[in-house]
Amino acid sequence: MNRFEKYFLMNEEDVADYVRFKLPDFFASDAKLTCKEIGDGNLNYVFRVTDDLSGKTIIVKQAGEELRISKEMHVSTDRGRIEARILGIQNKYAPGYVPEVYSYDAVMCAILMEDMIGHKMMRTALIDHDIFPEFAGQISTFLVNTLLLTSDVCMDHKEKERLTAEFVNPDLCEITHDLVYTEPFINDKGRNIVFEPMKEFVEKNIYADEDLHLAAAALKFDFMTNAQALIHGDLHTGSVFINKEHIYVFDPEFAFFGPMGYDIGNIIANMLFAHFNGIETIEDETERQRFTDWTLSCVQDIPDMFIEKYAGVFDGNVKDPMAKTLKFKQRYLEGILKSTAGVTGLELTRRIVGMAKVKDITCIADEKKRVHAETALLTIAKRLILDSGKFICGSDYISLVNDTIRKIGE
């Protein structure tokens, strides 16, 4: 029996042999293969295999049986199948925006996929304060195509029901239920990690605010019950590879049929993390203004461009006859935008209060500056959650950010 016919967690040496076994024709017979583990996420093991003679590369991503963030948290390795499957679907609706999948192995729970050479992980690039002028346009196109075209508005109902069953993802959804919608607000499992100087603020403004908990509970049950579209489920700047001309969206193992606003809100929140990192860490005033103007423009342009493109995709692809009812298109959009604002607030909260942090904030070395950023972001987050129905365009976000910065600075 070949050793890859029974699951085990591979190391770098195993993976080079594994590629030879699974895709014997991918590399030349005389290729000199080397492998390096490059993953920095919380869930999976990601390896790059390189032919040192030709420079040709491939990525192997294997699902482990426990989370790298916590050995106590076990999840189904079926998430690898879900990821491979959704990448194919997303490539259908937003071609060129996701890496190509060459093969999926259900035994080793491993995906063999295109290496995103020439691109950089977006979170890393943002911490380096790189600017990508095309990003808002690119990500809004990806969002509207992958979300609206997999909804009941545009997809055949029977096909959507079949796909909904295929993408049942209980283990990873439970992680989201806990880490995004529950623990940041009530710390029921005692796993939250709060920056020491922020503990009093968090106790008073997050843990003790019953109105905030009520609004978060409503958002949680929308996430659990609203099978609106096939969502990525973990769309942050660590799930985007980018250069000046192009983006790849990857790492969608949290995918299932849920509310569209979850994906849109996540990416907006992560641009706010980048924005406050720029405010607090860039010393040169001109450079700081240049970077923060751009990050804030993304916060405005992503929802506005989504709204603009939504109308065209809706009109060109609507199938359900009742969805053609006068004013339904606007009402449906209003629901998406309300969800988007609420989720933006949830993501801001959980990355500051919860156990899974973002480097944009944790790398702020100056204690006072980090406190300023975290205070501002939690203040913004609360308003987005409590008043989610009031954020109907990009300028509403900008006004909130600017008002918050002004008030905290007073």
PyMOL commands that set and color helices and strands:
alter all, ss='L'
color gray80, all
select helices_A, chain A and resi 3-5+12-22+79-93+122-127+135-148+157-166+170-179+183-186+196-207+210-225+237-239+260-281+285-317+321-324+328-353+359-362+367-386+388-390+394-409
alter helices_A, ss='H'
color red, helices_A
select strands_A, chain A and resi 33-37+44-51+57-63+101-105+110-113+120-121+229-231+240-242+247-249+256-258
alter strands_A, ss='S'
color yellow, strands_A
deselect
rebuild
show_as cartoon
